[in-house]
Amino acid sequence: MNSDPIADYLTRVRNAIKANHRIVEIPSSKIKKEITKVLYDKGYIQSYKFEDSAVQGNIKIALKYNPATKQSAIVKLERISKPGLRKYAGGDELPRVLNGLGVAIVSTSRGVMTDKEARAQNIGGEVLCYVY
């Protein structure tokens, strides 16, 4: 039983990056799949694959590294809205991560998206995490 599956997802990716793994396997859920799609669209991961088994299924993520310096594309993953203290932001008050260089992943009524997409549609939601 995991009390915060999104924090577990981010921690597994963070640990895989620190150990210089190429692939990380994570138990699947709908919100984790959406976060994975956002990370792929923004170029933070190389590829992903959803493996649906009978019960839960897995997400296989191929991490992205710079070929010359062997540095990960993801410098930091930070959980913002936690189960004990949820963080919400309106469409006009969404945070800017690293002055626009990073991405805040927001769960809105229209699905999971980046802060820039939510700001363009002028919808707010729960700020899940920062990625840069």
C-alpha positions as CSV (number, residue, x, y, z in Angstrom):
1,M,0.0,0.0,0.0
2,N,1.5,3.3,-1.1
3,S,0.1,6.5,0.3
4,D,1.5,8.8,-2.5
5,P,1.9,7.0,-5.8
6,I,3.0,10.1,-7.7
7,A,5.9,10.7,-5.2
8,D,6.8,7.0,-5.6
9,Y,6.9,7.5,-9.4
10,L,9.1,10.6,-9.1
11,T,11.4,8.8,-6.6
12,R,11.9,5.8,-8.8
13,V,12.8,8.0,-11.8
14,R,15.2,10.1,-9.5
15,N,16.9,7.0,-8.2
16,A,17.3,5.5,-11.7
17,I,18.9,8.8,-12.8
18,K,21.4,8.8,-9.9
19,A,22.3,5.2,-10.6
20,N,22.7,6.0,-14.3
21,H,20.1,3.4,-15.4
22,R,18.9,3.5,-19.0
23,I,15.4,2.0,-18.2
24,V,13.2,2.3,-15.2
25,E,10.0,0.2,-14.5
26,I,7.2,1.7,-12.6
27,P,3.7,0.3,-11.6
28,S,1.1,1.9,-13.8
29,S,-1.9,4.1,-13.1
30,K,-3.8,6.6,-15.2
31,I,-2.2,9.7,-13.7
32,K,1.3,8.2,-14.0
33,K,0.7,7.5,-17.7
34,E,-0.4,11.1,-18.2
35,I,2.7,12.4,-16.4
36,T,4.9,10.1,-18.5
37,K,3.3,11.5,-21.7
38,V,4.0,15.1,-20.6
39,L,7.6,14.2,-19.8
40,Y,8.0,12.6,-23.2
41,D,6.4,15.5,-25.1
42,K,8.7,18.0,-23.3
43,G,11.8,15.9,-24.2
44,Y,12.8,14.9,-20.6
45,I,12.6,11.1,-21.4
46,Q,13.7,9.2,-24.5
47,S,10.8,6.8,-24.8
48,Y,8.1,5.0,-22.9
49,K,6.1,1.8,-23.1
50,F,2.9,0.9,-21.3
51,E,2.7,-2.9,-20.5
52,D,-0.8,-3.8,-19.5
53,S,-0.9,-7.1,-17.6
54,A,-4.0,-8.6,-15.9
55,V,-4.1,-6.5,-12.8
56,Q,-2.1,-3.2,-12.9
57,G,0.5,-3.2,-15.6
58,N,3.9,-1.4,-15.8
59,I,5.4,1.7,-17.4
60,K,8.8,1.2,-18.9
61,I,10.6,4.5,-19.3
62,A,13.9,4.9,-21.2
63,L,15.7,7.8,-19.6
64,K,17.5,10.4,-21.8
65,Y,21.2,11.2,-21.3
66,N,23.6,13.6,-23.1
67,P,25.9,11.4,-25.2
68,A,28.9,13.6,-24.6
69,T,28.7,14.4,-20.9
70,K,26.5,11.5,-19.7
71,Q,24.3,14.0,-17.8
72,S,20.6,13.3,-17.5
73,A,18.0,15.5,-19.3
74,I,16.2,15.7,-15.9
75,V,18.2,17.8,-13.4
76,K,15.5,17.8,-10.7
77,L,12.1,16.3,-10.0
78,E,10.3,18.0,-7.1
79,R,6.9,17.0,-5.7
80,I,4.7,20.0,-4.9
81,S,1.2,19.0,-4.0
82,K,1.4,16.3,-1.3
83,P,-1.5,14.2,0.2
84,G,-1.1,16.1,3.5
85,L,-1.0,19.5,1.9
86,R,-2.5,19.9,-1.6
87,K,-1.4,22.9,-3.7
88,Y,-3.8,24.4,-6.2
89,A,-3.3,27.4,-8.5
90,G,-5.7,29.3,-10.7
91,G,-5.1,29.9,-14.4
92,D,-3.6,33.3,-13.7
93,E,-1.4,32.3,-10.8
94,L,0.3,29.2,-12.1
95,P,4.0,29.1,-11.1
96,R,6.9,29.6,-13.5
97,V,9.7,27.1,-13.0
98,L,13.2,28.5,-13.4
99,N,11.7,31.5,-15.1
100,G,10.2,29.5,-17.8
101,L,13.0,27.0,-18.4
102,G,11.5,24.2,-16.3
103,V,8.0,22.7,-16.4
104,A,5.3,22.5,-13.8
105,I,3.0,19.5,-14.3
106,V,-0.6,20.5,-13.5
107,S,-3.6,18.2,-13.1
108,T,-6.6,20.2,-14.4
109,S,-10.2,19.4,-15.2
110,R,-9.1,18.9,-18.8
111,G,-6.4,16.4,-18.0
112,V,-2.7,16.5,-17.0
113,M,-0.7,19.2,-18.8
114,T,2.2,21.6,-18.4
115,D,1.9,25.0,-16.7
116,K,2.3,26.8,-20.1
117,E,-0.6,24.8,-21.7
118,A,-2.8,25.5,-18.7
119,R,-2.0,29.2,-18.7
120,A,-2.8,29.4,-22.5
121,Q,-6.2,27.8,-21.9
122,N,-6.6,29.9,-18.7
123,I,-7.4,26.9,-16.5
124,G,-6.0,26.1,-13.0
125,G,-5.6,22.9,-11.1
126,E,-3.5,21.0,-8.7
127,V,0.3,21.6,-9.2
128,L,1.7,18.0,-9.1
129,C,5.4,18.5,-9.6
130,Y,8.3,20.6,-11.0
131,V,10.6,19.2,-13.6
132,Y,13.9,20.8,-14.8
